[in-house]
Amino acid sequence: MDVLWFRLSRSPSDPTESVGRVSTGRFMAMIDRGSYWQIGYVVPKGGDSRLRAGSIDALRASVRELVPSFADRTEREPASWHDVKTLSVQVDRLRRWHRAGLLCIGDAAHAMSPIGGVGINLAVQDAVAAANL
């Protein structure tokens, strides 16, 4: 998968917590950043280029379908594809995490999805395990 990241403005009537929305074949995370929402819109691997070949209106319409309360903002936000960044998600791991004078932990040893802070949690677990050994 890949994740499209962009901002949407906040409205006083918006919820105050970060949330996610799931629909058939779609997932979107909405992170409360105080003055705006940071949106993480999940697309299939390589789906970014197919979406970008079309109008930004297709992304806006999909966000409106997932979160109807954002309809007023998604008429104009994001303004263009320039406002949408792509995170190419890759989950991977090293076969060997060490050699003389080097120990790889966290994302250096096993790159994880950024969703939910998985990477930092595994990095801390790696550090604790290494310290105990």
N, CA, C and O atoms as CSV, one atom per row, in Angstrom:
chain,resi,resn,atom,element,x,y,z
A,1,MET,N,N,0.842,-1.182,0.000
A,1,MET,CA,C,0.000,0.000,0.000
A,1,MET,C,C,0.880,1.235,0.000
A,1,MET,O,O,2.064,1.174,0.329
A,2,ASP,N,N,0.292,2.335,-0.367
A,2,ASP,CA,C,0.906,3.648,-0.260
A,2,ASP,C,C,-0.082,4.542,0.476
A,2,ASP,O,O,-1.267,4.220,0.566
A,3,VAL,N,N,0.397,5.653,0.996
A,3,VAL,CA,C,-0.474,6.571,1.726
A,3,VAL,C,C,-0.321,7.968,1.135
A,3,VAL,O,O,0.790,8.480,0.996
A,4,LEU,N,N,-1.438,8.568,0.794
A,4,LEU,CA,C,-1.467,9.959,0.345
A,4,LEU,C,C,-1.688,10.833,1.574
A,4,LEU,O,O,-2.661,10.645,2.305
A,5,TRP,N,N,-0.792,11.783,1.803
A,5,TRP,CA,C,-0.876,12.671,2.967
A,5,TRP,C,C,-1.226,14.074,2.498
A,5,TRP,O,O,-0.616,14.591,1.563
A,6,PHE,N,N,-2.199,14.685,3.142
A,6,PHE,CA,C,-2.570,16.059,2.837
A,6,PHE,C,C,-3.301,16.660,4.027
A,6,PHE,O,O,-3.650,15.955,4.974
A,7,ARG,N,N,-3.530,17.958,3.974
A,7,ARG,CA,C,-4.213,18.676,5.047
A,7,ARG,C,C,-5.618,19.053,4.625
A,7,ARG,O,O,-5.892,19.334,3.458
A,8,LEU,N,N,-6.500,19.051,5.613
A,8,LEU,CA,C,-7.825,19.640,5.463
A,8,LEU,C,C,-8.034,20.574,6.646
A,8,LEU,O,O,-7.627,20.270,7.767
A,9,SER,N,N,-8.669,21.708,6.388
A,9,SER,CA,C,-8.913,22.647,7.486
A,9,SER,C,C,-9.908,22.051,8.478
A,9,SER,O,O,-10.677,21.147,8.151
A,10,ARG,N,N,-9.869,22.580,9.689
A,10,ARG,CA,C,-10.773,22.123,10.748
A,10,ARG,C,C,-11.979,23.044,10.836
A,10,ARG,O,O,-11.918,24.221,10.480
A,11,SER,N,N,-13.058,22.483,11.313
A,11,SER,CA,C,-14.280,23.234,11.570
A,11,SER,C,C,-14.567,23.125,13.069
A,11,SER,O,O,-14.246,22.098,13.666
A,12,PRO,N,N,-15.152,24.134,13.692
A,12,PRO,CA,C,-15.444,24.059,15.133
A,12,PRO,C,C,-16.318,22.864,15.511
A,12,PRO,O,O,-16.257,22.396,16.649
A,13,SER,N,N,-17.123,22.367,14.583
A,13,SER,CA,C,-18.001,21.234,14.893
A,13,SER,C,C,-17.329,19.869,14.706
A,13,SER,O,O,-17.954,18.837,14.950
A,14,ASP,N,N,-16.073,19.854,14.278
A,14,ASP,CA,C,-15.358,18.589,14.069
A,14,ASP,C,C,-15.096,17.881,15.389
A,14,ASP,O,O,-15.027,18.525,16.436
A,15,PRO,N,N,-14.951,16.557,15.346
A,15,PRO,CA,C,-14.561,15.838,16.569
A,15,PRO,C,C,-13.183,16.305,17.030
A,15,PRO,O,O,-12.423,16.875,16.247
A,16,THR,N,N,-12.869,16.067,18.285
A,16,THR,CA,C,-11.594,16.542,18.842
A,16,THR,C,C,-10.545,15.448,18.929
A,16,THR,O,O,-9.439,15.691,19.412
A,17,GLU,N,N,-10.870,14.254,18.470
A,17,GLU,CA,C,-9.889,13.176,18.536
A,17,GLU,C,C,-9.539,12.697,17.131
A,17,GLU,O,O,-10.309,12.873,16.187
A,18,SER,N,N,-8.365,12.092,17.015
A,18,SER,CA,C,-7.955,11.488,15.754
A,18,SER,C,C,-8.799,10.233,15.531
A,18,SER,O,O,-9.080,9.487,16.469
A,19,VAL,N,N,-9.188,10.018,14.303
A,19,VAL,CA,C,-10.061,8.892,13.979
A,19,VAL,C,C,-9.669,8.290,12.634
A,19,VAL,O,O,-8.859,8.856,11.899
A,20,GLY,N,N,-10.244,7.157,12.329
A,20,GLY,CA,C,-10.069,6.529,11.037
A,20,GLY,C,C,-11.422,6.179,10.453
A,20,GLY,O,O,-12.397,6.008,11.185
A,21,ARG,N,N,-11.479,6.073,9.153
A,21,ARG,CA,C,-12.707,5.673,8.461
A,21,ARG,C,C,-12.367,4.539,7.517
A,21,ARG,O,O,-11.368,4.587,6.800
A,22,VAL,N,N,-13.211,3.517,7.526
A,22,VAL,CA,C,-13.014,2.346,6.693
A,22,VAL,C,C,-14.273,2.117,5.875
A,22,VAL,O,O,-15.389,2.214,6.386
A,23,SER,N,N,-14.083,1.816,4.619
A,23,SER,CA,C,-15.176,1.447,3.727
A,23,SER,C,C,-14.637,0.342,2.828
A,23,SER,O,O,-13.438,0.062,2.849
A,24,THR,N,N,-15.476,-0.270,2.063
A,24,THR,CA,C,-15.036,-1.353,1.203
A,24,THR,C,C,-13.868,-0.905,0.335
A,24,THR,O,O,-14.017,-0.048,-0.536
A,25,GLY,N,N,-12.711,-1.494,0.583
A,25,GLY,CA,C,-11.526,-1.185,-0.209
A,25,GLY,C,C,-10.876,0.150,0.072
A,25,GLY,O,O,-9.962,0.547,-0.651
A,26,ARG,N,N,-11.318,0.859,1.106
A,26,ARG,CA,C,-10.742,2.174,1.403
A,26,ARG,C,C,-10.517,2.348,2.900
A,26,ARG,O,O,-11.271,1.845,3.733
A,27,PHE,N,N,-9.438,3.090,3.211
A,27,PHE,CA,C,-9.129,3.422,4.602
A,27,PHE,C,C,-8.532,4.810,4.622
A,27,PHE,O,O,-7.713,5.159,3.772
A,28,MET,N,N,-8.950,5.606,5.604
A,28,MET,CA,C,-8.423,6.950,5.754
A,28,MET,C,C,-8.238,7.253,7.231
A,28,MET,O,O,-9.154,7.055,8.029
A,29,ALA,N,N,-7.053,7.732,7.597
A,29,ALA,CA,C,-6.773,8.170,8.962
A,29,ALA,C,C,-6.842,9.692,8.996
A,29,ALA,O,O,-6.350,10.366,8.091
A,30,MET,N,N,-7.461,10.227,10.055
A,30,MET,CA,C,-7.590,11.663,10.227
A,30,MET,C,C,-6.953,12.018,11.561
A,30,MET,O,O,-7.474,11.672,12.621
A,31,ILE,N,N,-5.828,12.709,11.499
A,31,ILE,CA,C,-5.068,13.038,12.700
A,31,ILE,C,C,-5.306,14.504,13.051
A,31,ILE,O,O,-5.063,15.397,12.238
A,32,ASP,N,N,-5.780,14.737,14.261
A,32,ASP,CA,C,-6.068,16.096,14.734
A,32,ASP,C,C,-4.757,16.813,15.021
A,32,ASP,O,O,-4.027,16.427,15.933
A,33,ARG,N,N,-4.454,17.848,14.255
A,33,ARG,CA,C,-3.238,18.641,14.447
A,33,ARG,C,C,-3.548,20.024,15.007
A,33,ARG,O,O,-2.751,20.951,14.862
A,34,GLY,N,N,-4.698,20.156,15.641
A,34,GLY,CA,C,-5.058,21.435,16.263
A,34,GLY,C,C,-5.777,22.347,15.291
A,34,GLY,O,O,-7.001,22.463,15.346
A,35,SER,N,N,-5.045,22.996,14.403
A,35,SER,CA,C,-5.658,23.939,13.468
A,35,SER,C,C,-6.053,23.293,12.142
A,35,SER,O,O,-6.696,23.935,11.312
A,36,TYR,N,N,-5.676,22.029,11.933
A,36,TYR,CA,C,-6.026,21.337,10.696
A,36,TYR,C,C,-6.035,19.824,10.938
A,36,TYR,O,O,-5.563,19.346,11.969
A,37,TRP,N,N,-6.578,19.088,9.977
A,37,TRP,CA,C,-6.525,17.629,9.982
A,37,TRP,C,C,-5.382,17.196,9.081
A,37,TRP,O,O,-5.237,17.709,7.972
A,38,GLN,N,N,-4.581,16.269,9.544
A,38,GLN,CA,C,-3.619,15.614,8.669
A,38,GLN,C,C,-4.304,14.329,8.215
A,38,GLN,O,O,-4.670,13.485,9.033
A,39,ILE,N,N,-4.470,14.193,6.922
A,39,ILE,CA,C,-5.193,13.061,6.365
A,39,ILE,C,C,-4.202,12.067,5.770
A,39,ILE,O,O,-3.307,12.444,5.014
A,40,GLY,N,N,-4.373,10.805,6.117
A,40,GLY,CA,C,-3.625,9.712,5.509
A,40,GLY,C,C,-4.609,8.836,4.760
A,40,GLY,O,O,-5.369,8.085,5.371
A,41,TYR,N,N,-4.598,8.930,3.444
A,41,TYR,CA,C,-5.548,8.212,2.599
A,41,TYR,C,C,-4.814,7.032,1.951
A,41,TYR,O,O,-3.919,7.230,1.130
A,42,VAL,N,N,-5.188,5.829,2.318
A,42,VAL,CA,C,-4.486,4.623,1.862
A,42,VAL,C,C,-4.956,4.242,0.463
A,42,VAL,O,O,-6.153,4.189,0.185
A,43,VAL,N,N,-3.984,3.979,-0.411
A,43,VAL,CA,C,-4.261,3.524,-1.774
A,43,VAL,C,C,-3.452,2.252,-2.031
A,43,VAL,O,O,-2.442,2.013,-1.369
A,44,PRO,N,N,-3.891,1.441,-2.986
A,44,PRO,CA,C,-3.099,0.256,-3.314
A,44,PRO,C,C,-1.698,0.645,-3.803
A,44,PRO,O,O,-1.508,1.746,-4.320
A,45,LYS,N,N,-0.744,-0.226,-3.647
A,45,LYS,CA,C,0.622,0.031,-4.108
A,45,LYS,C,C,0.570,0.438,-5.583
A,45,LYS,O,O,0.007,-0.280,-6.409
A,46,GLY,N,N,1.152,1.575,-5.905
A,46,GLY,CA,C,1.146,2.081,-7.273
A,46,GLY,C,C,-0.100,2.855,-7.639
A,46,GLY,O,O,-0.165,3.429,-8.726
A,47,GLY,N,N,-1.091,2.887,-6.766
A,47,GLY,CA,C,-2.344,3.577,-7.048
A,47,GLY,C,C,-2.200,5.084,-7.138
A,47,GLY,O,O,-3.037,5.764,-7.732
A,48,ASP,N,N,-1.137,5.600,-6.545
A,48,ASP,CA,C,-0.883,7.035,-6.563
A,48,ASP,C,C,-0.774,7.555,-7.994
A,48,ASP,O,O,-1.392,8.567,-8.326
A,49,SER,N,N,-0.011,6.893,-8.834
A,49,SER,CA,C,0.186,7.378,-10.206
A,49,SER,C,C,-1.112,7.335,-11.000
A,49,SER,O,O,-1.366,8.220,-11.818
A,50,ARG,N,N,-1.934,6.319,-10.770
A,50,ARG,CA,C,-3.222,6.250,-11.470
A,50,ARG,C,C,-4.129,7.403,-11.041
A,50,ARG,O,O,-4.783,8.027,-11.877
A,51,LEU,N,N,-4.168,7.684,-9.742
A,51,LEU,CA,C,-4.988,8.799,-9.261
A,51,LEU,C,C,-4.491,10.131,-9.799
A,51,LEU,O,O,-5.281,10.960,-10.252
A,52,ARG,N,N,-3.174,10.333,-9.748
A,52,ARG,CA,C,-2.600,11.603,-10.192
A,52,ARG,C,C,-2.755,11.840,-11.691
A,52,ARG,O,O,-2.647,12.977,-12.149
A,53,ALA,N,N,-3.004,10.796,-12.449
A,53,ALA,CA,C,-3.235,10.958,-13.888
A,53,ALA,C,C,-4.563,11.663,-14.147
A,53,ALA,O,O,-4.785,12.205,-15.229
A,54,GLY,N,N,-5.434,11.653,-13.158
A,54,GLY,CA,C,-6.732,12.308,-13.286
A,54,GLY,C,C,-6.781,13.609,-12.507
A,54,GLY,O,O,-5.755,14.152,-12.098
A,55,SER,N,N,-7.964,14.080,-12.317
A,55,SER,CA,C,-8.203,15.334,-11.602
A,55,SER,C,C,-8.162,15.107,-10.090
A,55,SER,O,O,-8.464,14.016,-9.606
A,56,ILE,N,N,-7.787,16.141,-9.364
A,56,ILE,CA,C,-7.801,16.108,-7.899
A,56,ILE,C,C,-9.230,15.910,-7.390
A,56,ILE,O,O,-9.432,15.500,-6.247
A,57,ASP,N,N,-10.207,16.198,-8.228
A,57,ASP,CA,C,-11.613,16.055,-7.834
A,57,ASP,C,C,-11.971,14.618,-7.473
A,57,ASP,O,O,-12.853,14.402,-6.642
A,58,ALA,N,N,-11.309,13.628,-8.075
A,58,ALA,CA,C,-11.600,12.225,-7.745
A,58,ALA,C,C,-11.220,11.927,-6.296
A,58,ALA,O,O,-11.956,11.235,-5.592
A,59,LEU,N,N,-10.081,12.442,-5.848
A,59,LEU,CA,C,-9.672,12.256,-4.453
A,59,LEU,C,C,-10.628,12.990,-3.532
A,59,LEU,O,O,-11.054,12.442,-2.515
A,60,ARG,N,N,-10.968,14.214,-3.873
A,60,ARG,CA,C,-11.901,14.992,-3.052
A,60,ARG,C,C,-13.239,14.262,-2.893
A,60,ARG,O,O,-13.792,14.196,-1.796
A,61,ALA,N,N,-13.747,13.719,-3.993
A,61,ALA,CA,C,-15.039,13.014,-3.962
A,61,ALA,C,C,-14.960,11.780,-3.072
A,61,ALA,O,O,-15.901,11.483,-2.336
A,62,SER,N,N,-13.853,11.065,-3.135
A,62,SER,CA,C,-13.694,9.870,-2.312
A,62,SER,C,C,-13.650,10.226,-0.829
A,62,SER,O,O,-14.226,9.517,-0.003
A,63,VAL,N,N,-12.974,11.315,-0.489
A,63,VAL,CA,C,-12.923,11.770,0.903
A,63,VAL,C,C,-14.322,12.176,1.362
A,63,VAL,O,O,-14.716,11.872,2.488
A,64,ARG,N,N,-15.070,12.856,0.503
A,64,ARG,CA,C,-16.455,13.241,0.844
A,64,ARG,C,C,-17.318,12.017,1.118
A,64,ARG,O,O,-18.141,12.030,2.033
A,65,GLU,N,N,-17.134,10.960,0.330
A,65,GLU,CA,C,-17.914,9.740,0.540
A,65,GLU,C,C,-17.576,9.088,1.877
A,65,GLU,O,O,-18.463,8.590,2.571
A,66,LEU,N,N,-16.294,9.092,2.237
A,66,LEU,CA,C,-15.879,8.483,3.503
A,66,LEU,C,C,-16.275,9.322,4.703
A,66,LEU,O,O,-16.660,8.781,5.740
A,67,VAL,N,N,-16.185,10.636,4.572
A,67,VAL,CA,C,-16.476,11.544,5.688
A,67,VAL,C,C,-17.388,12.668,5.174
A,67,VAL,O,O,-16.908,13.746,4.824
A,68,PRO,N,N,-18.676,12.418,5.131
A,68,PRO,CA,C,-19.602,13.426,4.606
A,68,PRO,C,C,-19.513,14.780,5.315
A,68,PRO,O,O,-19.797,15.808,4.701
A,69,SER,N,N,-19.129,14.800,6.580
A,69,SER,CA,C,-19.032,16.078,7.300
A,69,SER,C,C,-17.894,16.955,6.777
A,69,SER,O,O,-17.824,18.136,7.118
A,70,PHE,N,N,-17.009,16.400,5.961
A,70,PHE,CA,C,-15.923,17.189,5.363
A,70,PHE,C,C,-16.310,17.755,3.994
A,70,PHE,O,O,-15.478,18.362,3.320
A,71,ALA,N,N,-17.569,17.562,3.577
A,71,ALA,CA,C,-17.990,17.937,2.224
A,71,ALA,C,C,-17.712,19.405,1.901
A,71,ALA,O,O,-17.289,19.725,0.790
A,72,ASP,N,N,-17.949,20.301,2.868
A,72,ASP,CA,C,-17.730,21.727,2.600
A,72,ASP,C,C,-16.266,22.026,2.284
A,72,ASP,O,O,-15.978,22.872,1.438
A,73,ARG,N,N,-15.346,21.344,2.950
A,73,ARG,CA,C,-13.917,21.590,2.733
A,73,ARG,C,C,-13.385,20.923,1.480
A,73,ARG,O,O,-12.512,21.464,0.801
A,74,THR,N,N,-13.916,19.739,1.173
A,74,THR,CA,C,-13.364,18.987,0.046
A,74,THR,C,C,-13.832,19.519,-1.306
A,74,THR,O,O,-13.462,18.974,-2.345
A,75,GLU,N,N,-14.629,20.560,-1.303
A,75,GLU,CA,C,-14.942,21.237,-2.571
A,75,GLU,C,C,-13.716,22.000,-3.077
A,75,GLU,O,O,-13.590,22.251,-4.276
A,76,ARG,N,N,-12.802,22.374,-2.151
A,76,ARG,CA,C,-11.644,23.194,-2.528
A,76,ARG,C,C,-10.314,22.650,-1.989
A,76,ARG,O,O,-9.250,23.114,-2.397
A,77,GLU,N,N,-10.364,21.680,-1.086
A,77,GLU,CA,C,-9.149,21.137,-0.470
A,77,GLU,C,C,-9.044,19.641,-0.731
A,77,GLU,O,O,-10.061,18.947,-0.712
A,78,PRO,N,N,-7.876,19.138,-0.967
A,78,PRO,CA,C,-6.644,19.882,-1.260
A,78,PRO,C,C,-6.778,20.644,-2.582
A,78,PRO,O,O,-7.504,20.223,-3.483
A,79,ALA,N,N,-6.074,21.762,-2.680
A,79,ALA,CA,C,-6.220,22.648,-3.843
A,79,ALA,C,C,-5.729,21.998,-5.131
A,79,ALA,O,O,-6.316,22.209,-6.193
A,80,SER,N,N,-4.674,21.221,-5.049
A,80,SER,CA,C,-4.117,20.570,-6.243
A,80,SER,C,C,-3.311,19.349,-5.814
A,80,SER,O,O,-3.111,19.118,-4.621
A,81,TRP,N,N,-2.854,18.578,-6.779
A,81,TRP,CA,C,-2.015,17.419,-6.467
A,81,TRP,C,C,-0.704,17.845,-5.809
A,81,TRP,O,O,-0.063,17.044,-5.127
A,82,HIS,N,N,-0.305,19.091,-6.008
A,82,HIS,CA,C,0.914,19.598,-5.370
A,82,HIS,C,C,0.800,19.550,-3.834
A,82,HIS,O,O,1.809,19.445,-3.137
A,83,ASP,N,N,-0.430,19.626,-3.320
A,83,ASP,CA,C,-0.667,19.611,-1.876
A,83,ASP,C,C,-0.748,18.201,-1.297
A,83,ASP,O,O,-0.943,18.040,-0.092
A,84,VAL,N,N,-0.603,17.185,-2.137
A,84,VAL,CA,C,-0.728,15.789,-1.708
A,84,VAL,C,C,0.629,15.114,-1.838
A,84,VAL,O,O,1.206,15.063,-2.924
A,85,LYS,N,N,1.133,14.600,-0.729
A,85,LYS,CA,C,2.424,13.899,-0.718
A,85,LYS,C,C,2.180,12.399,-0.632
A,85,LYS,O,O,1.200,11.955,-0.034
A,86,THR,N,N,3.062,11.631,-1.222
A,86,THR,CA,C,2.916,10.176,-1.220
A,86,THR,C,C,3.977,9.534,-0.346
A,86,THR,O,O,5.170,9.805,-0.484
A,87,LEU,N,N,3.523,8.687,0.546
A,87,LEU,CA,C,4.420,7.860,1.356
A,87,LEU,C,C,4.332,6.451,0.791
A,87,LEU,O,O,3.283,5.810,0.853
A,88,SER,N,N,5.436,5.979,0.242
A,88,SER,CA,C,5.479,4.611,-0.267
A,88,SER,C,C,5.769,3.701,0.917
A,88,SER,O,O,6.881,3.693,1.446
A,89,VAL,N,N,4.775,2.943,1.325
A,89,VAL,CA,C,4.903,2.087,2.501
A,89,VAL,C,C,5.599,0.800,2.125
A,89,VAL,O,O,5.256,0.147,1.139
A,90,GLN,N,N,6.579,0.452,2.927
A,90,GLN,CA,C,7.320,-0.777,2.696
A,90,GLN,C,C,7.546,-1.456,4.033
A,90,GLN,O,O,8.067,-0.845,4.966
A,91,VAL,N,N,7.166,-2.685,4.125
A,91,VAL,CA,C,7.416,-3.468,5.324
A,91,VAL,C,C,8.474,-4.487,4.949
A,91,VAL,O,O,8.291,-5.280,4.025
A,92,ASP,N,N,9.573,-4.459,5.666
A,92,ASP,CA,C,10.714,-5.287,5.296
A,92,ASP,C,C,11.514,-5.597,6.550
A,92,ASP,O,O,11.262,-5.031,7.613
A,93,ARG,N,N,12.476,-6.494,6.423
A,93,ARG,CA,C,13.350,-6.799,7.563
A,93,ARG,C,C,14.697,-7.285,7.065
A,93,ARG,O,O,14.819,-7.820,5.963
A,94,LEU,N,N,15.702,-7.088,7.898
A,94,LEU,CA,C,17.030,-7.624,7.601
A,94,LEU,C,C,17.063,-9.107,7.944
A,94,LEU,O,O,16.388,-9.545,8.875
A,95,ARG,N,N,17.827,-9.864,7.214
A,95,ARG,CA,C,18.020,-11.273,7.571
A,95,ARG,C,C,19.017,-11.383,8.729
A,95,ARG,O,O,18.904,-12.274,9.571
A,96,ARG,N,N,19.981,-10.481,8.763
A,96,ARG,CA,C,20.957,-10.458,9.851
A,96,ARG,C,C,21.022,-9.029,10.394
A,96,ARG,O,O,21.271,-8.089,9.639
A,97,TRP,N,N,20.800,-8.865,11.691
A,97,TRP,CA,C,20.697,-7.546,12.299
A,97,TRP,C,C,21.991,-7.053,12.928
A,97,TRP,O,O,22.018,-5.961,13.497
A,98,HIS,N,N,23.049,-7.820,12.840
A,98,HIS,CA,C,24.279,-7.424,13.540
A,98,HIS,C,C,25.527,-7.897,12.788
A,98,HIS,O,O,25.479,-8.789,11.941
A,99,ARG,N,N,26.624,-7.266,13.135
A,99,ARG,CA,C,27.970,-7.717,12.779
A,99,ARG,C,C,28.892,-7.028,13.769
A,99,ARG,O,O,28.434,-6.207,14.564
A,100,ALA,N,N,30.160,-7.337,13.740
A,100,ALA,CA,C,31.084,-6.760,14.723
A,100,ALA,C,C,30.993,-5.234,14.705
A,100,ALA,O,O,31.231,-4.604,13.675
A,101,GLY,N,N,30.647,-4.645,15.853
A,101,GLY,CA,C,30.574,-3.196,15.993
A,101,GLY,C,C,29.292,-2.555,15.490
A,101,GLY,O,O,29.189,-1.328,15.473
A,102,LEU,N,N,28.304,-3.358,15.075
A,102,LEU,CA,C,27.067,-2.791,14.546
A,102,LEU,C,C,25.868,-3.629,14.977
A,102,LEU,O,O,25.873,-4.853,14.847
A,103,LEU,N,N,24.843,-2.957,15.488
A,103,LEU,CA,C,23.575,-3.600,15.800
A,103,LEU,C,C,22.470,-2.726,15.222
A,103,LEU,O,O,22.354,-1.555,15.583
A,104,CYS,N,N,21.672,-3.276,14.340
A,104,CYS,CA,C,20.553,-2.542,13.737
A,104,CYS,C,C,19.293,-2.820,14.548
A,104,CYS,O,O,18.967,-3.972,14.834
A,105,ILE,N,N,18.586,-1.747,14.915
A,105,ILE,CA,C,17.305,-1.889,15.609
A,105,ILE,C,C,16.304,-0.962,14.946
A,105,ILE,O,O,16.672,-0.127,14.120
A,106,GLY,N,N,15.050,-1.109,15.303
A,106,GLY,CA,C,14.009,-0.232,14.766
A,106,GLY,C,C,13.905,-0.344,13.257
A,106,GLY,O,O,14.070,-1.424,12.690
A,107,ASP,N,N,13.627,0.790,12.606
A,107,ASP,CA,C,13.443,0.789,11.158
A,107,ASP,C,C,14.690,0.353,10.395
A,107,ASP,O,O,14.579,-0.113,9.261
A,108,ALA,N,N,15.872,0.495,10.990
A,108,ALA,CA,C,17.087,0.011,10.324
A,108,ALA,C,C,17.070,-1.505,10.183
A,108,ALA,O,O,17.676,-2.052,9.261
A,109,ALA,N,N,16.383,-2.182,11.088
A,109,ALA,CA,C,16.323,-3.646,11.071
A,109,ALA,C,C,15.054,-4.162,10.412
A,109,ALA,O,O,15.078,-5.185,9.728
A,110,HIS,N,N,13.965,-3.470,10.612
A,110,HIS,CA,C,12.683,-3.922,10.057
A,110,HIS,C,C,11.776,-2.712,9.849
A,110,HIS,O,O,11.127,-2.235,10.780
A,111,ALA,N,N,11.744,-2.228,8.610
A,111,ALA,CA,C,10.904,-1.073,8.277
A,111,ALA,C,C,9.439,-1.465,8.424
A,111,ALA,O,O,9.018,-2.519,7.946
A,112,MET,N,N,8.680,-0.622,9.079
A,112,MET,CA,C,7.276,-0.927,9.358
A,112,MET,C,C,6.382,0.200,8.854
A,112,MET,O,O,6.847,1.290,8.523
A,113,SER,N,N,5.112,-0.090,8.808
A,113,SER,CA,C,4.133,0.914,8.433
A,113,SER,C,C,4.150,2.047,9.464
A,113,SER,O,O,4.285,1.789,10.661
A,114,PRO,N,N,4.014,3.293,9.013
A,114,PRO,CA,C,3.978,4.414,9.957
A,114,PRO,C,C,2.645,4.528,10.690
A,114,PRO,O,O,2.535,5.293,11.649
A,115,ILE,N,N,1.644,3.791,10.262
A,115,ILE,CA,C,0.320,3.900,10.860
A,115,ILE,C,C,0.339,3.327,12.273
A,115,ILE,O,O,0.741,2.183,12.483
A,116,GLY,N,N,-0.092,4.118,13.224
A,116,GLY,CA,C,-0.217,3.656,14.593
A,116,GLY,C,C,1.077,3.643,15.396
A,116,GLY,O,O,1.093,3.120,16.510
A,117,GLY,N,N,2.152,4.197,14.869
A,117,GLY,CA,C,3.402,4.249,15.625
A,117,GLY,C,C,4.058,2.904,15.829
A,117,GLY,O,O,4.792,2.715,16.799
A,118,VAL,N,N,3.809,1.961,14.930
A,118,VAL,CA,C,4.359,0.610,15.073
A,118,VAL,C,C,5.884,0.639,15.105
A,118,VAL,O,O,6.499,-0.050,15.919
A,119,GLY,N,N,6.494,1.426,14.232
A,119,GLY,CA,C,7.952,1.458,14.124
A,119,GLY,C,C,8.640,1.845,15.423
A,119,GLY,O,O,9.587,1.180,15.842
A,120,ILE,N,N,8.178,2.909,16.065
A,120,ILE,CA,C,8.818,3.351,17.301
A,120,ILE,C,C,8.614,2.335,18.415
A,120,ILE,O,O,9.508,2.125,19.234
A,121,ASN,N,N,7.449,1.704,18.453
A,121,ASN,CA,C,7.211,0.686,19.477
A,121,ASN,C,C,8.153,-0.503,19.307
A,121,ASN,O,O,8.684,-1.019,20.291
A,122,LEU,N,N,8.360,-0.937,18.073
A,122,LEU,CA,C,9.296,-2.042,17.836
A,122,LEU,C,C,10.737,-1.618,18.116
A,122,LEU,O,O,11.531,-2.422,18.603
A,123,ALA,N,N,11.082,-0.372,17.816
A,123,ALA,CA,C,12.436,0.107,18.094
A,123,ALA,C,C,12.727,0.070,19.596
A,123,ALA,O,O,13.813,-0.333,20.011
A,124,VAL,N,N,11.758,0.489,20.403
A,124,VAL,CA,C,11.945,0.445,21.859
A,124,VAL,C,C,12.066,-1.001,22.328
A,124,VAL,O,O,12.910,-1.304,23.171
A,125,GLN,N,N,11.242,-1.891,21.801
A,125,GLN,CA,C,11.337,-3.301,22.170
A,125,GLN,C,C,12.694,-3.877,21.766
A,125,GLN,O,O,13.283,-4.657,22.516
A,126,ASP,N,N,13.195,-3.499,20.584
A,126,ASP,CA,C,14.512,-3.946,20.140
A,126,ASP,C,C,15.602,-3.469,21.110
A,126,ASP,O,O,16.495,-4.230,21.482
A,127,ALA,N,N,15.510,-2.193,21.509
A,127,ALA,CA,C,16.522,-1.629,22.404
A,127,ALA,C,C,16.511,-2.340,23.753
A,127,ALA,O,O,17.571,-2.634,24.307
A,128,VAL,N,N,15.317,-2.620,24.288
A,128,VAL,CA,C,15.212,-3.319,25.569
A,128,VAL,C,C,15.785,-4.730,25.441
A,128,VAL,O,O,16.545,-5.176,26.301
A,129,ALA,N,N,15.420,-5.428,24.368
A,129,ALA,CA,C,15.935,-6.785,24.172
A,129,ALA,C,C,17.447,-6.794,24.029
A,129,ALA,O,O,18.121,-7.664,24.580
A,130,ALA,N,N,17.989,-5.819,23.285
A,130,ALA,CA,C,19.446,-5.733,23.100
A,130,ALA,C,C,20.134,-5.437,24.426
A,130,ALA,O,O,21.168,-6.030,24.733
A,131,ALA,N,N,19.577,-4.534,25.205
A,131,ALA,CA,C,20.159,-4.194,26.505
A,131,ALA,C,C,20.158,-5.388,27.439
A,131,ALA,O,O,21.118,-5.605,28.179
A,132,ASN,N,N,19.086,-6.162,27.408
A,132,ASN,CA,C,18.999,-7.339,28.271
A,132,ASN,C,C,19.969,-8.433,27.850
A,132,ASN,O,O,20.416,-9.221,28.684
A,133,LEU,N,N,20.296,-8.487,26.568
A,133,LEU,CA,C,21.263,-9.485,26.103
A,133,LEU,C,C,22.679,-9.041,26.359
A,133,LEU,O,O,23.621,-9.762,26.029
